[in-house]
Amino acid sequence: MISNKDEFYTKLESTGEKSVREKLAQGVYGSEKIPLINEWLRQQEEKRIEEATSRANLAASRAEEATIEQLRLTRSAVRATWLAASAAILIPIIIEIIKIFI
């Protein structure tokens, strides 16, 4: 039965899910094959869900990585801004101190 089931599933694969659904609705398949067809259709749906979940997880992972990189860049920009602001404040003071001693 397993090899027959596998062969039948192979035929369903080559027929394609859309055509299988159409033929099922038209009553083309015998009643003994309907449980196997329904199981195969369920497996096709599971595959689609697994693939969609995998793509969503990959997209979420990439978005997380991009967010982490953006935070790193933002922190670097904040540090650079503080350094520039500090220099803008301190340089004139240092110049005035040097002028006093020269």
Buried (B, 14 or more C-beta within 10 A) or exposed (E): EEEEEEEBBEEBEEEEBEEBBEBBEEEEBEEEBEEBBEEBBEEBEEEEEEEEEEEEEEEEEEEEEEEEEEEEEEEEEEEEEEEEEEEEEEEEEEEEEEEEEE
